[in-house]
Structure formats: structure tokens, C-alpha cells
Amino acid sequence: MDYFYEYVRTFDLDDKNISLKYHHSIRVMKKMLSLSHELSLNEEDTYLAKMIGLLHDIGRFYQITAYHTFSDHILDHGDYGANLLIKEKLIKSEIYDRAKDYS
């Protein structure tokens, strides 16, 4: 989670769209945590669900700053975010490659 906060602080949190995405990510993380408890997930799966909720829109911060849009026609925020997380070694590329096989 520290990575998320450090990364987001590199953007202008006074920008209403950056702030919107920041608060959205926190809300989704909390919802995932709540769902994990409702489903009685184990600790590892709960942590994974929480991190998925927190990081699911990580690519939006750059997309908004660079292109001033939420449009994935300009930059696919999902691909950008996954590549960012892989580059920072927060997820392994083979996990991302396998996930793309299902899209």
C-alpha cells in the first residue's frame, strides 16, 4: 500500500480528477475488504482482493495528467497500470500475461 500512496503523491491531488480517482481507489479497496470478510476469505486472499481494489485504476493517474481524459482510446489505463506495476516489480509479468489470455 505504501507504493500506492507514494505514487499518487507524485500527482496533483488538488486536481479534481486526480482527487476523484484517489478517493475512488480507496473506496474500492474498502469495498473489497468488506466483501472478503463477507465471503470469509483467508488472509492471503483478503490481502490480494484489497490490493486489487486499491490498484485497479493506478493507470488513471498518468492518463488524467498526461491526456486530461478518462478515455481509454487515448491511453488504455489498464494496460498502462499493469505495465507500471510490472516495471516496479509489484506484480510478476507472467501473472499479467496469463490474465490477458482471458480478456
C-alpha positions as CSV (number, residue, x, y, z in Angstrom):
1,M,0.0,0.0,0.0
2,D,2.9,2.3,0.6
3,Y,3.7,2.2,-3.1
4,F,0.2,3.4,-4.0
5,Y,0.4,6.4,-1.6
6,E,4.0,7.3,-2.8
7,Y,3.0,7.0,-6.4
8,V,-0.2,9.1,-6.0
9,R,1.7,11.8,-4.2
10,T,3.7,12.4,-7.4
11,F,0.4,13.8,-8.9
12,D,-1.5,17.0,-8.2
13,L,-4.0,15.9,-5.6
14,D,-5.7,19.4,-5.9
15,D,-6.7,18.4,-9.4
16,K,-10.4,17.3,-9.0
17,N,-10.0,14.3,-11.3
18,I,-6.8,13.1,-9.6
19,S,-8.6,13.5,-6.2
20,L,-11.6,11.7,-7.6
21,K,-9.5,8.7,-8.7
22,Y,-7.6,8.7,-5.4
23,H,-10.8,8.6,-3.3
24,H,-12.4,6.1,-5.7
25,S,-9.5,3.7,-5.3
26,I,-9.7,3.9,-1.5
27,R,-13.4,3.2,-1.6
28,V,-13.0,0.2,-3.9
29,M,-10.2,-1.1,-1.6
30,K,-12.6,-0.8,1.4
31,K,-15.4,-2.5,-0.5
32,M,-13.1,-5.4,-1.5
33,L,-12.1,-5.8,2.1
34,S,-15.7,-5.8,3.2
35,L,-16.6,-8.4,0.5
36,S,-13.6,-10.5,1.5
37,H,-14.9,-10.6,5.1
38,E,-18.4,-11.4,4.0
39,L,-17.0,-14.3,1.9
40,S,-14.8,-15.5,4.7
41,L,-11.7,-15.4,2.6
42,N,-8.4,-16.4,4.1
43,E,-5.8,-13.8,5.0
44,E,-3.9,-14.1,1.7
45,D,-6.9,-13.9,-0.5
46,T,-8.2,-10.9,1.5
47,Y,-4.9,-9.1,1.1
48,L,-5.0,-9.9,-2.7
49,A,-8.6,-8.6,-3.0
50,K,-7.7,-5.4,-1.1
51,M,-4.7,-4.7,-3.3
52,I,-6.7,-5.4,-6.5
53,G,-9.3,-2.8,-5.3
54,L,-6.6,-0.3,-4.4
55,L,-4.5,-0.7,-7.6
56,H,-7.2,-1.3,-10.2
57,D,-7.1,2.2,-11.5
58,I,-3.4,3.0,-10.9
59,G,-3.0,3.8,-14.6
60,R,-5.7,6.5,-14.5
61,F,-3.4,9.0,-12.6
62,Y,-1.0,9.3,-15.5
63,Q,-3.8,9.1,-18.1
64,I,-5.6,12.1,-16.5
65,T,-2.4,14.1,-16.0
66,A,-0.9,13.5,-19.5
67,Y,-4.1,13.5,-21.6
68,H,-6.7,15.2,-19.4
69,T,-9.2,12.4,-20.1
70,F,-10.6,9.1,-18.8
71,S,-10.8,7.8,-22.4
72,D,-9.0,4.5,-23.0
73,H,-9.0,5.3,-26.7
74,I,-6.1,7.7,-26.0
75,L,-4.3,5.5,-23.4
76,D,-5.5,2.2,-22.1
77,H,-5.3,2.8,-18.3
78,G,-5.5,-0.9,-17.6
79,D,-2.5,-1.8,-19.8
80,Y,-0.6,1.2,-18.6
81,G,-1.2,0.4,-14.9
82,A,-0.3,-3.3,-15.4
83,N,2.9,-2.4,-17.1
84,L,3.7,0.1,-14.4
85,L,3.2,-2.5,-11.6
86,I,5.3,-5.0,-13.5
87,K,8.1,-2.4,-14.1
88,E,8.0,-1.6,-10.4
89,K,8.1,-5.4,-9.7
90,L,4.8,-5.2,-7.7
91,I,3.3,-8.0,-9.8
92,K,5.0,-10.6,-11.9
93,S,4.7,-10.3,-15.7
94,E,3.7,-13.9,-16.1
95,I,0.6,-13.3,-14.0
96,Y,-0.4,-10.4,-16.2
97,D,0.3,-12.4,-19.4
98,R,-1.9,-15.2,-18.2
99,A,-4.7,-12.7,-17.2
100,K,-4.6,-11.2,-20.7
101,D,-5.4,-14.7,-22.2
102,Y,-8.8,-14.4,-20.6
103,S,-9.7,-10.9,-22.0
